[in-house]
Amino acid sequence: MKPFCGQRRFGPRIVLLAFDAAGRSGDPPVVLLHGWPLDRSIWSEVTAIVAAAGFRVLAPDLPSFGESPPMEAERASVEAYADEVAGFLEAFRPDAAAIAGHSFGGYVALALAERRPDLVGSLGLVSSRATSDTEAARTGRHETIKKIRAQGTKALLPGLIEKLLGPSVPVGLRARTRALIERARPDGTIAALAAMATRPDRTSVIEGFRGPALVLHGVADALIPVSEAADARSSTHAVRRILPDVGHLPMWEAPKASADAILEWATASRQAARK
C-alpha cells in the first residue's frame, strides 16, 4: 500500500486526509474507516487480501488521527467527520462505494449514508452500533476527555487495551495495540469523544439500508457488546459474521475471517453495481 499525506491534488480537488491505497485505480472502491483512538493501520492485514480480489481499497486517517490534519474542536461532530470523508471520496470521483467503519468509524459511515446516500452503495459496521449513547456513556466520555486533557493519551492505559482485545490474544498484539494508543493525538481522541457523545440514534439508517450490508462483530467485544450489533433487515444482501473469542479488533484478532466477510460483502456490492 502507498501512503499519501498532506495536500495532494486529484483533478480539481485537494485530498487533505492521509490514506493508504491498494489495488488498481479502476477497480470497484472499498473504503475502510478506522475506530477510536486508532488509525488507518488497523486495516493493513485485510486490505491486501481484498485488493487482490479485484477491489480498490482506500483506508484514510480520519481528521486528527494518524497523519491527517486536525478537526477543529468547535466542529467536532460525527456529521463533520462524515463530511470530510465525503470530500475525500469526491476527490476520487468514484461511483457509490462500499464503505465500512470500525467502531467510531461505523458511526461516521452511518452519518455518511444518511447525509450522502449517493456516495454509499454498500454499508458496513465492524464492531460498531447504530444507537446513540446512554446518559451514562456520555458522562463516561466527558470524564475521559478530562483525563486526557490532564494526562494525555497515556490516561487511556492500561484499561483500554483490555477492552479493545479479546482475552486470549498473543502478548505481541497487546504491545501493538498499546503502541497505537500511545501515539494517538490528544486533540483527535478528545474531538472524537465529544462527537460520539452527541451523535443521534441512526438505527433506521442501517435497518432501512437496501444495498449490500455488512455486520462484523466479536463475541468477546468488551467495548460494544455483541448484543448491540446492528440488524440490516432491509438489505438486499446482508453479510453478518459474529466471531467467537474475538474482541473489538477483529481485523487483527481474526484477519482471515474478517477479510472473508469483507470480501463477500464487497463482491455483493460489485454485483449490485453491475445490475
C-alpha positions as a printed Julia matrix, in Angstrom:
275×3 Matrix{Float64}:
   0.0     0.0     0.0
   1.13    3.54   -0.69
   0.62    6.23    1.99
  -0.31    9.76    0.98
  -0.13   12.63    3.45
  -0.98   16.31    3.44
  -2.35   18.01    0.35
  -2.46   16.01   -2.86
  -4.37   17.08   -5.95
  -6.74   14.7    -7.71
  -8.27   16.59  -10.61
  -9.82   19.81   -9.32
  -9.91   18.73   -5.66
  -7.25   18.51   -2.97
  -7.24   15.5    -0.64
  -6.4    16.55    2.91
  -6.73   13.16    4.58
  -3.74   10.84    4.72
  -4.61    7.42    3.37
  -3.37    4.03    2.2
  -4.44    2.67   -1.16
  -4.26   -0.87   -2.5
  -5.47   -2.31   -5.79
  -5.9    -0.84   -9.25
  -7.45    2.6    -9.63
 -10.2     1.34  -11.94
 -11.41   -1.42   -9.63
 -14.6    -1.03   -7.54
 -13.85    1.1    -4.45
 -13.94   -0.27   -0.91
 -13.41    2.35    1.8
 -12.43    1.29    5.34
 -12.75    3.77    8.22
 -10.84    3.16   11.45
 -12.13    3.43   15.0
 -11.16    5.41   18.1
  -8.41    6.07   19.15
  -6.71    4.25   16.3
  -5.62    4.99   12.74
  -5.7     3.53    9.25
  -3.02    0.95   10.06
  -5.6    -1.33   11.72
  -6.73   -2.43    8.24
  -3.27   -3.41    6.98
  -3.81   -7.17    7.32
  -7.07   -7.29    5.36
  -6.57   -4.68    2.62
  -4.09   -6.72    0.57
  -6.48   -9.7     0.57
  -9.43   -7.56   -0.54
  -7.4    -5.7    -3.17
  -6.08   -8.98   -4.62
  -9.68  -10.0    -5.32
 -10.13   -7.04   -7.68
 -11.03   -4.07   -5.48
  -9.54   -0.63   -4.95
  -9.17   -0.35   -1.16
  -8.86    3.1     0.41
  -8.15    3.46    4.12
  -7.95    7.1     5.27
  -6.92    8.53    8.6
  -9.91   10.45    9.93
  -9.26   14.09   10.87
  -6.99   14.46   13.93
  -5.9    10.82   13.71
  -2.74    9.34   12.28
  -1.25   11.7     9.72
  -4.41   13.63    8.81
  -4.94   17.33    9.65
  -6.87   18.21   12.82
 -10.59   18.6    13.22
 -11.37   21.97   14.78
 -12.81   21.42   18.26
 -15.85   23.6    17.57
 -16.68   21.47   14.5
 -16.28   18.1    16.15
 -19.36   16.03   15.37
 -19.92   12.7    13.68
 -21.57   14.61   10.86
 -18.49   16.8    10.38
 -16.28   13.7    10.11
 -18.72   12.28    7.55
 -18.5    15.48    5.53
 -14.69   15.19    5.49
 -14.95   11.61    4.24
 -17.41   12.78    1.57
 -14.86   15.34    0.36
 -12.2    12.62    0.35
 -14.4    10.37   -1.8
 -15.34   13.13   -4.2
 -11.66   13.68   -4.98
 -11.57   10.19   -6.49
 -14.85   10.7    -8.36
 -15.98    7.14   -7.57
 -19.3     5.58   -8.2
 -21.09    4.79   -4.97
 -18.53    2.95   -2.86
 -18.65    0.08   -0.42
 -17.95    1.86    2.89
 -17.35    0.1     6.2
 -16.43    1.67    9.51
 -14.93    0.17   12.63
 -16.43    1.37   15.94
 -16.29    5.2    15.75
 -15.71    4.8    12.0
 -19.03    2.97   11.87
 -20.78    6.0    13.35
 -19.15    8.09   10.62
 -20.23    5.62    7.93
 -23.82    5.73    9.17
 -23.83    9.53    9.11
 -22.37    9.49    5.6
 -25.05    7.05    4.4
 -27.72    9.36    5.82
 -26.23   12.62    4.51
 -24.75   11.46    1.21
 -26.53    8.29    0.08
 -25.18    8.91   -3.43
 -21.7     8.02   -2.16
 -22.63    4.86   -0.23
 -23.59    1.89   -2.35
 -22.88   -0.64    0.4
 -22.68   -0.06    4.14
 -20.66   -1.96    6.72
 -20.39   -1.81   10.51
 -17.44   -3.52   12.17
 -17.55   -3.71   15.98
 -19.97   -0.8    15.92
 -23.56    0.07   16.76
 -26.31    2.29   15.37
 -27.79    3.53   18.64
 -26.84    6.75   20.41
 -25.03    6.92   23.75
 -26.84    6.39   27.01
 -26.54    9.14   29.6
 -24.04    7.01   31.5
 -21.93    6.56   28.37
 -21.97   10.31   27.67
 -20.85   11.0    31.21
 -18.05    8.49   30.83
 -16.84   10.11   27.62
 -16.69   13.55   29.22
 -14.78   12.12   32.19
 -12.31   10.55   29.77
 -11.88   13.9    27.99
 -10.91   15.49   31.33
  -8.34   12.76   31.95
  -6.79   13.13   28.51
  -6.55   16.89   28.92
  -4.74   16.39   32.19
  -2.52   13.41   31.35
  -2.51   12.91   27.58
  -3.49    9.63   25.92
  -1.5     7.65   28.49
  -4.58    8.16   30.66
  -6.25    5.53   28.48
  -3.76    2.87   29.58
  -3.83    0.12   30.59
  -7.6    -0.35   30.81
  -8.41    0.38   27.16
  -6.16   -2.39   25.86
  -8.16   -4.98   27.8
 -11.39   -3.58   26.35
 -10.1    -3.48   22.78
  -8.83   -7.07   22.67
 -10.29  -10.44   23.45
  -8.98  -12.39   26.46
  -6.81  -14.87   24.57
  -4.77  -12.75   22.13
  -0.96  -13.05   21.93
   1.2   -10.72   24.0
   2.57   -9.18   20.82
  -0.88   -7.99   19.81
  -1.31   -6.25   23.15
   2.0    -4.45   22.62
   0.91   -3.43   19.13
  -2.33   -2.03   20.49
  -0.53   -0.14   23.25
   1.74    1.48   20.67
  -1.28    2.69   18.68
  -2.87    4.23   21.75
   0.36    5.86   22.86
   0.86    7.6    19.52
  -2.75    8.77   19.29
  -3.02   12.56   19.31
  -4.83   14.07   22.31
  -6.71   16.52   20.07
  -8.07   13.65   17.99
  -9.09   11.48   20.91
 -10.86   14.4    22.58
 -12.64   15.62   19.44
 -13.92   12.15   18.61
 -15.11   11.54   22.17
 -17.1    14.77   22.05
 -18.53   13.8    18.66
 -19.56   10.34   19.83
 -21.27   11.77   22.91
 -23.6    13.92   20.79
 -24.37   11.55   17.92
 -28.03   10.66   17.31
 -29.57    7.22   17.03
 -29.19    6.01   13.43
 -30.82    2.6    13.8
 -33.22    3.49   10.98
 -30.28    4.1     8.62
 -28.9     0.57    8.85
 -32.26   -1.14    9.24
 -33.59    0.67    6.2
 -30.46    0.33    4.05
 -31.34   -1.61    0.93
 -27.92   -2.17   -0.6
 -25.45   -4.84    0.5
 -24.72   -4.53    4.22
 -22.02   -5.94    6.48
 -22.2    -6.53   10.22
 -18.96   -7.92   11.67
 -18.64   -8.32   15.43
 -16.75  -10.3    18.04
 -18.48  -12.23   20.8
 -15.81  -11.11   23.3
 -16.11   -7.39   22.46
 -15.88   -5.57   25.8
 -16.46   -2.08   24.38
 -19.59   -2.69   22.3
 -21.43   -5.85   23.38
 -22.38   -8.21   20.58
 -26.0    -7.83   21.71
 -25.82   -4.27   20.31
 -24.66   -5.32   16.84
 -26.95   -3.79   14.23
 -29.6    -5.56   12.17
 -29.53   -4.81    8.44
 -33.02   -6.15    7.95
 -33.81   -4.42    4.62
 -30.51   -5.21    2.91
 -30.55   -6.91   -0.48
 -27.51   -8.91    0.64
 -26.67   -8.92    4.34
 -23.36  -10.41    5.48
 -23.46  -10.99    9.23
 -20.42  -12.52   10.93
 -20.29  -12.96   14.7
 -16.81  -14.23   15.51
 -16.21  -16.38   18.64
 -13.4   -15.48   21.06
 -12.81  -12.17   19.25
 -12.85   -8.76   20.88
 -13.17   -5.24   19.48
 -10.43   -5.61   16.84
 -11.5    -8.5    14.58
  -9.27   -7.27   11.74
  -6.26   -8.03   13.99
  -7.59  -10.88   16.08
  -9.14  -12.81   13.19
  -7.79  -11.22    9.98
  -8.68  -14.1     7.66
 -12.27  -14.37    8.88
 -12.61  -10.58    8.76
 -11.19  -10.38    5.24
 -13.53  -13.16    4.08
 -16.56  -11.31    5.43
 -15.47   -8.02    3.86
 -14.81   -9.8     0.56
 -18.26  -11.41    0.47
 -19.84   -8.02    1.16
 -17.64   -6.19   -1.37
 -18.38   -8.83   -4.01
 -22.13   -8.38   -3.44
 -21.56   -4.64   -3.81
 -19.77   -5.12   -7.13
 -22.53   -7.37   -8.42
 -25.21   -4.89   -7.36
 -23.41   -2.07   -9.15
 -23.41   -4.06  -12.39
 -27.19   -4.5   -12.42
